Amino acid sequence: EYKIPVTEAEEMLQQLCQKPLIEKNRTTIPYKGFHWEVDEFFGENKGLIIAEIELATENQPFDKPDWIGREVSDDPRYFNACLAQTPFSRW
């Protein structure tokens, strides 16, 4: 292992990452015994914020925070692969 210089790392990312890229920041927010992962998107997906929670089973009960909107888990438009091809800004 060695520390990669920033310029070398940027070059590697340009060569290895498939385009288009999904740009987002992920924040973890604890709420009533669970950890919500909240993704804020940028670039062509700017304005989109998605929250998700990992449950042990599909029917596991949990309290939904007031700041959570509608359920989109089964809507393929919100999958990263779809957001890369048809960004939120084009809906």
Biopython code that builds the backbone (N, CA, C, O; Angstrom):
import numpy as np
from Bio.PDB.StructureBuilder import StructureBuilder

atoms = [
    (1, "GLU", "N", (0.838, -1.182, 0.000)),
    (1, "GLU", "CA", (0.000, 0.000, 0.000)),
    (1, "GLU", "C", (0.880, 1.243, 0.000)),
    (1, "GLU", "O", (1.970, 1.270, 0.572)),
    (2, "TYR", "N", (0.361, 2.266, -0.664)),
    (2, "TYR", "CA", (1.050, 3.552, -0.632)),
    (2, "TYR", "C", (0.031, 4.664, -0.822)),
    (2, "TYR", "O", (-1.052, 4.450, -1.368)),
    (3, "LYS", "N", (0.389, 5.827, -0.373)),
    (3, "LYS", "CA", (-0.486, 6.982, -0.501)),
    (3, "LYS", "C", (-0.453, 7.450, -1.956)),
    (3, "LYS", "O", (0.617, 7.714, -2.505)),
    (4, "ILE", "N", (-1.634, 7.552, -2.579)),
    (4, "ILE", "CA", (-1.722, 7.956, -3.982)),
    (4, "ILE", "C", (-1.828, 9.476, -4.061)),
    (4, "ILE", "O", (-2.692, 10.068, -3.414)),
    (5, "PRO", "N", (-0.961, 10.114, -4.845)),
    (5, "PRO", "CA", (-1.073, 11.563, -5.029)),
    (5, "PRO", "C", (-2.423, 11.920, -5.658)),
    (5, "PRO", "O", (-2.963, 11.149, -6.452)),
    (6, "VAL", "N", (-2.957, 13.068, -5.309)),
    (6, "VAL", "CA", (-4.277, 13.492, -5.775)),
    (6, "VAL", "C", (-4.374, 13.469, -7.294)),
    (6, "VAL", "O", (-5.363, 12.979, -7.837)),
    (7, "THR", "N", (-3.371, 13.989, -7.987)),
    (7, "THR", "CA", (-3.435, 14.025, -9.455)),
    (7, "THR", "C", (-3.493, 12.617, -10.041)),
    (7, "THR", "O", (-4.213, 12.374, -11.010)),
    (8, "GLU", "N", (-2.740, 11.694, -9.459)),
    (8, "GLU", "CA", (-2.761, 10.307, -9.925)),
    (8, "GLU", "C", (-4.115, 9.658, -9.630)),
    (8, "GLU", "O", (-4.638, 8.909, -10.455)),
    (9, "ALA", "N", (-4.674, 9.942, -8.470)),
    (9, "ALA", "CA", (-5.984, 9.396, -8.104)),
    (9, "ALA", "C", (-7.068, 9.912, -9.041)),
    (9, "ALA", "O", (-7.933, 9.147, -9.469)),
    (10, "GLU", "N", (-7.030, 11.204, -9.364)),
    (10, "GLU", "CA", (-8.013, 11.782, -10.284)),
    (10, "GLU", "C", (-7.917, 11.143, -11.666)),
    (10, "GLU", "O", (-8.935, 10.874, -12.304)),
    (11, "GLU", "N", (-6.692, 10.904, -12.124)),
    (11, "GLU", "CA", (-6.487, 10.264, -13.424)),
    (11, "GLU", "C", (-7.037, 8.836, -13.416)),
    (11, "GLU", "O", (-7.666, 8.402, -14.382)),
    (12, "MET", "N", (-6.798, 8.112, -12.325)),
    (12, "MET", "CA", (-7.311, 6.749, -12.202)),
    (12, "MET", "C", (-8.838, 6.743, -12.235)),
    (12, "MET", "O", (-9.444, 5.902, -12.900)),
    (13, "LEU", "N", (-9.452, 7.669, -11.525)),
    (13, "LEU", "CA", (-10.907, 7.742, -11.501)),
    (13, "LEU", "C", (-11.471, 8.047, -12.882)),
    (13, "LEU", "O", (-12.482, 7.469, -13.281)),
    (14, "GLN", "N", (-10.828, 8.950, -13.610)),
    (14, "GLN", "CA", (-11.278, 9.292, -14.962)),
    (14, "GLN", "C", (-11.241, 8.077, -15.882)),
    (14, "GLN", "O", (-12.118, 7.901, -16.727)),
    (15, "GLN", "N", (-10.229, 7.248, -15.712)),
    (15, "GLN", "CA", (-10.067, 6.088, -16.581)),
    (15, "GLN", "C", (-10.949, 4.908, -16.168)),
    (15, "GLN", "O", (-11.406, 4.149, -17.021)),
    (16, "LEU", "N", (-11.188, 4.753, -14.874)),
    (16, "LEU", "CA", (-11.862, 3.557, -14.377)),
    (16, "LEU", "C", (-13.365, 3.697, -14.163)),
    (16, "LEU", "O", (-14.094, 2.708, -14.232)),
    (17, "CYS", "N", (-13.827, 4.898, -13.907)),
    (17, "CYS", "CA", (-15.250, 5.089, -13.602)),
    (17, "CYS", "C", (-16.073, 5.200, -14.875)),
    (17, "CYS", "O", (-15.723, 5.927, -15.804)),
    (18, "GLN", "N", (-17.162, 4.468, -14.891)),
    (18, "GLN", "CA", (-18.057, 4.529, -16.041)),
    (18, "GLN", "C", (-18.831, 5.841, -16.016)),
    (18, "GLN", "O", (-19.172, 6.361, -14.954)),
    (19, "LYS", "N", (-19.096, 6.354, -17.189)),
    (19, "LYS", "CA", (-19.853, 7.591, -17.327)),
    (19, "LYS", "C", (-21.260, 7.242, -17.791)),
    (19, "LYS", "O", (-21.431, 6.228, -18.468)),
    (20, "PRO", "N", (-22.248, 8.013, -17.466)),
    (20, "PRO", "CA", (-22.220, 9.193, -16.606)),
    (20, "PRO", "C", (-22.118, 8.795, -15.132)),
    (20, "PRO", "O", (-22.474, 7.682, -14.746)),
    (21, "LEU", "N", (-21.632, 9.720, -14.333)),
    (21, "LEU", "CA", (-21.439, 9.476, -12.910)),
    (21, "LEU", "C", (-22.654, 9.927, -12.112)),
    (21, "LEU", "O", (-23.375, 10.841, -12.512)),
    (22, "ILE", "N", (-22.864, 9.280, -10.999)),
    (22, "ILE", "CA", (-23.865, 9.715, -10.028)),
    (22, "ILE", "C", (-23.101, 10.488, -8.960)),
    (22, "ILE", "O", (-22.197, 9.949, -8.321)),
    (23, "GLU", "N", (-23.467, 11.748, -8.771)),
    (23, "GLU", "CA", (-22.823, 12.589, -7.763)),
    (23, "GLU", "C", (-23.775, 12.740, -6.585)),
    (23, "GLU", "O", (-24.905, 13.202, -6.744)),
    (24, "LYS", "N", (-23.306, 12.344, -5.387)),
    (24, "LYS", "CA", (-24.154, 12.463, -4.210)),
    (24, "LYS", "C", (-23.318, 12.466, -2.943)),
    (24, "LYS", "O", (-22.190, 11.975, -2.913)),
    (25, "ASN", "N", (-23.901, 13.033, -1.903)),
    (25, "ASN", "CA", (-23.345, 12.961, -0.558)),
    (25, "ASN", "C", (-24.281, 12.100, 0.267)),
    (25, "ASN", "O", (-25.501, 12.242, 0.175)),
    (26, "ARG", "N", (-23.722, 11.210, 1.071)),
    (26, "ARG", "CA", (-24.530, 10.353, 1.937)),
    (26, "ARG", "C", (-24.301, 10.759, 3.387)),
    (26, "ARG", "O", (-23.167, 10.922, 3.838)),
    (27, "THR", "N", (-25.402, 10.915, 4.096)),
    (27, "THR", "CA", (-25.379, 11.237, 5.515)),
    (27, "THR", "C", (-26.164, 10.159, 6.247)),
    (27, "THR", "O", (-27.219, 9.731, 5.777)),
    (28, "THR", "N", (-25.664, 9.721, 7.383)),
    (28, "THR", "CA", (-26.382, 8.746, 8.200)),
    (28, "THR", "C", (-27.020, 9.476, 9.374)),
    (28, "THR", "O", (-26.352, 10.202, 10.110)),
    (29, "ILE", "N", (-28.328, 9.270, 9.537)),
    (29, "ILE", "CA", (-29.078, 9.952, 10.587)),
    (29, "ILE", "C", (-29.718, 8.902, 11.489)),
    (29, "ILE", "O", (-30.550, 8.121, 11.029)),
    (30, "PRO", "N", (-29.337, 8.873, 12.782)),
    (30, "PRO", "CA", (-29.982, 7.940, 13.703)),
    (30, "PRO", "C", (-31.387, 8.438, 14.062)),
    (30, "PRO", "O", (-31.600, 9.630, 14.289)),
    (31, "TYR", "N", (-32.336, 7.503, 14.107)),
    (31, "TYR", "CA", (-33.708, 7.866, 14.479)),
    (31, "TYR", "C", (-34.393, 6.655, 15.096)),
    (31, "TYR", "O", (-34.624, 5.649, 14.426)),
    (32, "LYS", "N", (-34.709, 6.763, 16.361)),
    (32, "LYS", "CA", (-35.461, 5.747, 17.108)),
    (32, "LYS", "C", (-34.941, 4.328, 16.895)),
    (32, "LYS", "O", (-35.700, 3.414, 16.574)),
    (33, "GLY", "N", (-33.637, 4.164, 17.079)),
    (33, "GLY", "CA", (-33.036, 2.837, 17.029)),
    (33, "GLY", "C", (-32.601, 2.353, 15.660)),
    (33, "GLY", "O", (-32.075, 1.247, 15.536)),
    (34, "PHE", "N", (-32.809, 3.157, 14.631)),
    (34, "PHE", "CA", (-32.397, 2.795, 13.274)),
    (34, "PHE", "C", (-31.477, 3.873, 12.717)),
    (34, "PHE", "O", (-31.434, 4.997, 13.219)),
    (35, "HIS", "N", (-30.754, 3.514, 11.684)),
    (35, "HIS", "CA", (-29.909, 4.477, 10.984)),
    (35, "HIS", "C", (-30.455, 4.666, 9.575)),
    (35, "HIS", "O", (-30.519, 3.719, 8.791)),
    (36, "TRP", "N", (-30.844, 5.890, 9.264)),
    (36, "TRP", "CA", (-31.333, 6.251, 7.937)),
    (36, "TRP", "C", (-30.169, 6.773, 7.124)),
    (36, "TRP", "O", (-29.419, 7.632, 7.588)),
    (37, "GLU", "N", (-30.012, 6.266, 5.923)),
    (37, "GLU", "CA", (-28.997, 6.774, 4.997)),
    (37, "GLU", "C", (-29.696, 7.733, 4.043)),
    (37, "GLU", "O", (-30.608, 7.350, 3.311)),
    (38, "VAL", "N", (-29.255, 8.979, 4.066)),
    (38, "VAL", "CA", (-29.883, 10.023, 3.261)),
    (38, "VAL", "C", (-28.889, 10.464, 2.192)),
    (38, "VAL", "O", (-27.792, 10.926, 2.504)),
    (39, "ASP", "N", (-29.284, 10.317, 0.929)),
    (39, "ASP", "CA", (-28.449, 10.704, -0.211)),
    (39, "ASP", "C", (-28.968, 12.002, -0.807)),
    (39, "ASP", "O", (-30.128, 12.092, -1.209)),
    (40, "GLU", "N", (-28.099, 13.011, -0.861)),
    (40, "GLU", "CA", (-28.411, 14.271, -1.540)),
    (40, "GLU", "C", (-27.640, 14.265, -2.852)),
    (40, "GLU", "O", (-26.412, 14.171, -2.858)),
    (41, "PHE", "N", (-28.359, 14.365, -3.956)),
    (41, "PHE", "CA", (-27.764, 14.247, -5.283)),
    (41, "PHE", "C", (-27.370, 15.611, -5.840)),
    (41, "PHE", "O", (-27.934, 16.641, -5.472)),
    (42, "PHE", "N", (-26.385, 15.589, -6.737)),
    (42, "PHE", "CA", (-25.872, 16.799, -7.377)),
    (42, "PHE", "C", (-25.834, 16.583, -8.886)),
    (42, "PHE", "O", (-26.308, 15.563, -9.387)),
    (43, "GLY", "N", (-25.274, 17.538, -9.598)),
    (43, "GLY", "CA", (-25.186, 17.421, -11.049)),
    (43, "GLY", "C", (-26.577, 17.408, -11.649)),
    (43, "GLY", "O", (-27.436, 18.201, -11.262)),
    (44, "GLU", "N", (-26.800, 16.508, -12.595)),
    (44, "GLU", "CA", (-28.096, 16.440, -13.270)),
    (44, "GLU", "C", (-29.205, 15.862, -12.389)),
    (44, "GLU", "O", (-30.374, 15.876, -12.775)),
    (45, "ASN", "N", (-28.845, 15.359, -11.217)),
    (45, "ASN", "CA", (-29.842, 14.856, -10.268)),
    (45, "ASN", "C", (-30.036, 15.807, -9.088)),
    (45, "ASN", "O", (-30.629, 15.434, -8.075)),
    (46, "LYS", "N", (-29.533, 17.034, -9.221)),
    (46, "LYS", "CA", (-29.649, 18.029, -8.151)),
    (46, "LYS", "C", (-31.118, 18.235, -7.791)),
    (46, "LYS", "O", (-31.985, 18.307, -8.662)),
    (47, "GLY", "N", (-31.371, 18.326, -6.501)),
    (47, "GLY", "CA", (-32.731, 18.504, -6.010)),
    (47, "GLY", "C", (-33.358, 17.215, -5.521)),
    (47, "GLY", "O", (-34.380, 17.239, -4.835)),
    (48, "LEU", "N", (-32.759, 16.098, -5.865)),
    (48, "LEU", "CA", (-33.270, 14.798, -5.438)),
    (48, "LEU", "C", (-32.602, 14.400, -4.129)),
    (48, "LEU", "O", (-31.378, 14.443, -4.004)),
    (49, "ILE", "N", (-33.411, 14.017, -3.166)),
    (49, "ILE", "CA", (-32.917, 13.513, -1.885)),
    (49, "ILE", "C", (-33.663, 12.214, -1.607)),
    (49, "ILE", "O", (-34.893, 12.177, -1.620)),
    (50, "ILE", "N", (-32.914, 11.163, -1.359)),
    (50, "ILE", "CA", (-33.497, 9.843, -1.106)),
    (50, "ILE", "C", (-33.000, 9.341, 0.245)),
    (50, "ILE", "O", (-31.814, 9.439, 0.558)),
    (51, "ALA", "N", (-33.925, 8.800, 1.044)),
    (51, "ALA", "CA", (-33.575, 8.217, 2.338)),
    (51, "ALA", "C", (-33.903, 6.735, 2.308)),
    (51, "ALA", "O", (-34.900, 6.315, 1.721)),
    (52, "GLU", "N", (-33.053, 5.951, 2.949)),
    (52, "GLU", "CA", (-33.340, 4.518, 3.041)),
    (52, "GLU", "C", (-32.946, 3.995, 4.407)),
    (52, "GLU", "O", (-32.101, 4.563, 5.098)),
    (53, "ILE", "N", (-33.580, 2.903, 4.772)),
    (53, "ILE", "CA", (-33.339, 2.254, 6.051)),
    (53, "ILE", "C", (-33.154, 0.763, 5.777)),
    (53, "ILE", "O", (-33.846, 0.192, 4.935)),
    (54, "GLU", "N", (-32.225, 0.141, 6.485)),
    (54, "GLU", "CA", (-32.013, -1.304, 6.354)),
    (54, "GLU", "C", (-32.768, -1.998, 7.483)),
    (54, "GLU", "O", (-32.575, -1.688, 8.659)),
    (55, "LEU", "N", (-33.626, -2.935, 7.113)),
    (55, "LEU", "CA", (-34.406, -3.685, 8.085)),
    (55, "LEU", "C", (-33.997, -5.154, 8.048)),
    (55, "LEU", "O", (-33.519, -5.649, 7.027)),
    (56, "ALA", "N", (-34.188, -5.841, 9.164)),
    (56, "ALA", "CA", (-33.858, -7.265, 9.226)),
    (56, "ALA", "C", (-34.817, -8.085, 8.361)),
    (56, "ALA", "O", (-34.413, -9.068, 7.739)),
    (57, "THR", "N", (-36.080, -7.679, 8.325)),
    (57, "THR", "CA", (-37.090, -8.333, 7.491)),
    (57, "THR", "C", (-37.947, -7.262, 6.830)),
    (57, "THR", "O", (-37.986, -6.117, 7.282)),
    (58, "GLU", "N", (-38.626, -7.641, 5.767)),
    (58, "GLU", "CA", (-39.464, -6.694, 5.029)),
    (58, "GLU", "C", (-40.596, -6.131, 5.887)),
    (58, "GLU", "O", (-41.030, -4.998, 5.678)),
    (59, "ASN", "N", (-41.072, -6.914, 6.844)),
    (59, "ASN", "CA", (-42.207, -6.506, 7.677)),
    (59, "ASN", "C", (-41.799, -5.978, 9.047)),
    (59, "ASN", "O", (-42.656, -5.791, 9.910)),
    (60, "GLN", "N", (-40.525, -5.738, 9.262)),
    (60, "GLN", "CA", (-40.061, -5.232, 10.548)),
    (60, "GLN", "C", (-40.665, -3.852, 10.806)),
    (60, "GLN", "O", (-40.561, -2.967, 9.957)),
    (61, "PRO", "N", (-41.294, -3.658, 11.963)),
    (61, "PRO", "CA", (-41.884, -2.349, 12.256)),
    (61, "PRO", "C", (-40.807, -1.300, 12.549)),
    (61, "PRO", "O", (-39.745, -1.608, 13.089)),
    (62, "PHE", "N", (-41.111, -0.063, 12.180)),
    (62, "PHE", "CA", (-40.219, 1.063, 12.469)),
    (62, "PHE", "C", (-41.042, 2.343, 12.456)),
    (62, "PHE", "O", (-42.091, 2.421, 11.815)),
    (63, "ASP", "N", (-40.548, 3.341, 13.174)),
    (63, "ASP", "CA", (-41.178, 4.660, 13.167)),
    (63, "ASP", "C", (-40.588, 5.472, 12.033)),
    (63, "ASP", "O", (-39.369, 5.558, 11.885)),
    (64, "LYS", "N", (-41.456, 6.064, 11.237)),
    (64, "LYS", "CA", (-41.015, 6.871, 10.102)),
    (64, "LYS", "C", (-40.890, 8.328, 10.550)),
    (64, "LYS", "O", (-41.847, 8.898, 11.075)),
    (65, "PRO", "N", (-39.714, 8.934, 10.345)),
    (65, "PRO", "CA", (-39.551, 10.347, 10.705)),
    (65, "PRO", "C", (-40.504, 11.238, 9.899)),
    (65, "PRO", "O", (-40.902, 10.886, 8.789)),
    (66, "ASP", "N", (-40.860, 12.379, 10.461)),
    (66, "ASP", "CA", (-41.751, 13.329, 9.782)),
    (66, "ASP", "C", (-41.170, 13.833, 8.472)),
    (66, "ASP", "O", (-41.921, 14.232, 7.582)),
    (67, "TRP", "N", (-39.847, 13.826, 8.331)),
    (67, "TRP", "CA", (-39.211, 14.379, 7.138)),
    (67, "TRP", "C", (-39.134, 13.382, 5.980)),
    (67, "TRP", "O", (-38.587, 13.701, 4.924)),
    (68, "ILE", "N", (-39.671, 12.191, 6.169)),
    (68, "ILE", "CA", (-39.689, 11.191, 5.096)),
    (68, "ILE", "C", (-40.916, 11.419, 4.221)),
    (68, "ILE", "O", (-42.022, 11.622, 4.721)),
    (69, "GLY", "N", (-40.701, 11.383, 2.907)),
    (69, "GLY", "CA", (-41.803, 11.541, 1.957)),
    (69, "GLY", "C", (-42.371, 10.195, 1.545)),
    (69, "GLY", "O", (-42.432, 9.260, 2.343)),
    (70, "ARG", "N", (-42.781, 10.109, 0.302)),
    (70, "ARG", "CA", (-43.445, 8.893, -0.182)),
    (70, "ARG", "C", (-42.446, 7.768, -0.454)),
    (70, "ARG", "O", (-41.255, 8.007, -0.650)),
    (71, "GLU", "N", (-42.952, 6.559, -0.461)),
    (71, "GLU", "CA", (-42.167, 5.350, -0.719)),
    (71, "GLU", "C", (-41.833, 5.249, -2.208)),
    (71, "GLU", "O", (-42.723, 5.342, -3.053)),
    (72, "VAL", "N", (-40.546, 5.060, -2.530)),
    (72, "VAL", "CA", (-40.125, 4.957, -3.932)),
    (72, "VAL", "C", (-39.291, 3.701, -4.203)),
    (72, "VAL", "O", (-38.697, 3.571, -5.273)),
    (73, "SER", "N", (-39.246, 2.788, -3.248)),
    (73, "SER", "CA", (-38.389, 1.600, -3.383)),
    (73, "SER", "C", (-38.662, 0.792, -4.641)),
    (73, "SER", "O", (-37.738, 0.223, -5.222)),
    (74, "ASP", "N", (-39.911, 0.733, -5.068)),
    (74, "ASP", "CA", (-40.267, -0.082, -6.232)),
    (74, "ASP", "C", (-40.336, 0.718, -7.526)),
    (74, "ASP", "O", (-40.736, 0.184, -8.561)),
    (75, "ASP", "N", (-39.953, 1.981, -7.482)),
    (75, "ASP", "CA", (-39.972, 2.828, -8.678)),
    (75, "ASP", "C", (-38.578, 2.820, -9.302)),
    (75, "ASP", "O", (-37.660, 3.423, -8.746)),
    (76, "PRO", "N", (-38.399, 2.155, -10.437)),
    (76, "PRO", "CA", (-37.060, 2.019, -11.022)),
    (76, "PRO", "C", (-36.409, 3.341, -11.413)),
    (76, "PRO", "O", (-35.190, 3.385, -11.583)),
    (77, "ARG", "N", (-37.174, 4.418, -11.561)),
    (77, "ARG", "CA", (-36.571, 5.717, -11.894)),
    (77, "ARG", "C", (-35.562, 6.159, -10.841)),
    (77, "ARG", "O", (-34.646, 6.925, -11.138)),
    (78, "TYR", "N", (-35.731, 5.675, -9.604)),
    (78, "TYR", "CA", (-34.868, 6.087, -8.504)),
    (78, "TYR", "C", (-33.639, 5.202, -8.337)),
    (78, "TYR", "O", (-32.791, 5.501, -7.495)),
    (79, "PHE", "N", (-33.513, 4.132, -9.103)),
    (79, "PHE", "CA", (-32.327, 3.276, -9.037)),
    (79, "PHE", "C", (-31.144, 4.055, -9.607)),
    (79, "PHE", "O", (-31.308, 4.801, -10.572)),
    (80, "ASN", "N", (-29.961, 3.893, -9.029)),
    (80, "ASN", "CA", (-28.780, 4.629, -9.497)),
    (80, "ASN", "C", (-28.521, 4.425, -10.986)),
    (80, "ASN", "O", (-28.167, 5.372, -11.688)),
    (81, "ALA", "N", (-28.690, 3.208, -11.469)),
    (81, "ALA", "CA", (-28.449, 2.945, -12.893)),
    (81, "ALA", "C", (-29.395, 3.761, -13.763)),
    (81, "ALA", "O", (-28.998, 4.273, -14.810)),
    (82, "CYS", "N", (-30.641, 3.882, -13.333)),
    (82, "CYS", "CA", (-31.615, 4.678, -14.096)),
    (82, "CYS", "C", (-31.324, 6.167, -13.970)),
    (82, "CYS", "O", (-31.452, 6.908, -14.945)),
    (83, "LEU", "N", (-30.933, 6.613, -12.780)),
    (83, "LEU", "CA", (-30.604, 8.032, -12.590)),
    (83, "LEU", "C", (-29.401, 8.439, -13.429)),
    (83, "LEU", "O", (-29.301, 9.592, -13.849)),
    (84, "ALA", "N", (-28.496, 7.512, -13.675)),
    (84, "ALA", "CA", (-27.332, 7.809, -14.518)),
    (84, "ALA", "C", (-27.753, 8.008, -15.970)),
    (84, "ALA", "O", (-27.202, 8.860, -16.666)),
    (85, "GLN", "N", (-28.720, 7.232, -16.424)),
    (85, "GLN", "CA", (-29.161, 7.305, -17.822)),
    (85, "GLN", "C", (-30.236, 8.367, -18.050)),
    (85, "GLN", "O", (-30.224, 9.058, -19.069)),
    (86, "THR", "N", (-31.159, 8.494, -17.108)),
    (86, "THR", "CA", (-32.239, 9.481, -17.198)),
    (86, "THR", "C", (-32.287, 10.246, -15.883)),
    (86, "THR", "O", (-33.055, 9.895, -14.988)),
    (87, "PRO", "N", (-31.470, 11.291, -15.760)),
    (87, "PRO", "CA", (-31.368, 12.035, -14.506)),
    (87, "PRO", "C", (-32.687, 12.695, -14.091)),
    (87, "PRO", "O", (-33.564, 12.952, -14.915)),
    (88, "PHE", "N", (-32.792, 12.952, -12.818)),
    (88, "PHE", "CA", (-33.946, 13.590, -12.191)),
    (88, "PHE", "C", (-34.329, 14.892, -12.895)),
    (88, "PHE", "O", (-35.514, 15.205, -13.010)),
    (89, "SER", "N", (-33.346, 15.648, -13.363)),
    (89, "SER", "CA", (-33.611, 16.936, -14.016)),
    (89, "SER", "C", (-34.351, 16.779, -15.343)),
    (89, "SER", "O", (-34.877, 17.762, -15.866)),
    (90, "ARG", "N", (-34.404, 15.582, -15.893)),
    (90, "ARG", "CA", (-35.078, 15.349, -17.181)),
    (90, "ARG", "C", (-36.466, 14.726, -17.034)),
    (90, "ARG", "O", (-37.115, 14.431, -18.038)),
    (91, "TRP", "N", (-36.923, 14.524, -15.815)),
    (91, "TRP", "CA", (-38.238, 13.925, -15.622)),
    (91, "TRP", "C", (-39.329, 14.909, -15.971)),
    (91, "TRP", "O", (-40.511, 14.581, -15.871)),
]
sb = StructureBuilder()
sb.init_structure("model")
sb.init_model(0)
sb.init_chain("A")
sb.init_seg("    ")
for serial, (resi, resn, name, xyz) in enumerate(atoms, 1):
    if name == "N":
        sb.init_residue(resn, " ", resi, " ")
    sb.init_atom(name, np.array(xyz, "f"), 0.0, 1.0, " ", f" {name:<3s}", serial, name[0])
structure = sb.get_structure()
